[in-house]
Amino acid sequence: MASVPQLPYPVDKRPPVYDEYKFTLPELYREIAREELGEDEAVRDSALMEMRQWIAEYPHIRKCRTDAKFLLRFLRFCQFNVPMACDALERYLVVRTMYPTWFEKLDCTEPVMQEILNNDPFTYLGQDGAGRAVVLARFGRFNGDKHSPAQDARVMALVLETVLEWEEFQIGGCQVLIDYRDTTVSSFEKWGLSELEIIMDVYSRSYPVRYGEIHAAKLPKFAVPVIQSLLSCTNPKLREKIRCHSSITELEKLMDASSKPTTYGGTVDLDELNRAFRKRIEDQRQIVLGLDAMEMDSSHCACLWDIMYLYDSVSAAGDNVAGAMLEQLNIK
């Protein structure tokens, strides 16, 4: 895995110098970067220079990280289309500015955050043969009665910010496996439409995540109305990557033998995987908290958010794919 960067990193819009970027990942990721993203040294250097110049000249961005690893999140997400990467960065900054209670002060040592993390709702299973990060999400590990949607969402944001710092995640993307066993009615009922809209904007539009496939299994019938609302808020391109399964066995088939936990028919200790992932989150605590140093004009953000929300609502209008997707489970 790539080494964790040390602070300080630049947050000023116009830092005088930049550290020389070095590609340190295994050859597999160099090949993926070149073939899927169009990335090589010349393209990378040119794009970083253009993006830094855009940040320096953009009047509404007051402070922003300009180190290579951070900007490459967006450049790799947009296959080095610089204008698109700048738009993606802007959207990311807008959502963080508009909802600070969700996306700021993401401190893994804060008691509620620590309590949710210790329930292990997310497990990093490693990389598959295609270089994708495989993440297991166990929705039943969230406490529907004790924690609010915003508290759960903050843990989700913390996990996203952590893995997006890893270059292998930026390049290889991810495969998400969702286990819905042991979920309760309260786990779903507490999510209102406004919270669902925010969380799906983050997952499918505002955070630069390269999704491979998303597989969900054992969805209970009482969760169908919430999932239908959730899917209606989801980017259509992301919906195309979602697959529903009726049994956990089908989910287990998607796990690499080398990283399959014993609880899913494999040989790897799930508790050990969870401890290792929490350790990585803790190691990156200062980096994630350092994101709060970024600043954007809040009045401009409010205007942009209204525009983006209107556009997304129009894009999703009349889209009735949720029912078709749930038919894969014979749930009606």
Buried (B, 14 or more C-beta within 10 A) or exposed (E): EBEEBEEEBBBEBEBEEEEEBEBEBEEBBBEBBEEBBBBEEEBBEEBBEBBBEBBBEBEBBBBBBBBBBBBBBBBBBBBBBBEBBBEBBBBBBBBBBBBEEBBBEBBBEBEBBBBBBEBBBBBBBBBBEEBBBBBBBBBBBBBBEEBEBEBBBBBBBBBBBBBBBBBBBBBBBBBBBBBBBEBBEEBBEBBEEEBBBBBBBBBBBBBBBBBBBBBBBBBBEEBBEBBBBBBBBBBEEBBEBBBBBEEBEBBBEBBBEEBBBEBBEBEBEBEEBBEEBBEBBEEBBEBBBBBBBBBBBEEBBEEBBEEBEEEBEEEBEEEEBBEEBBEBBEBE
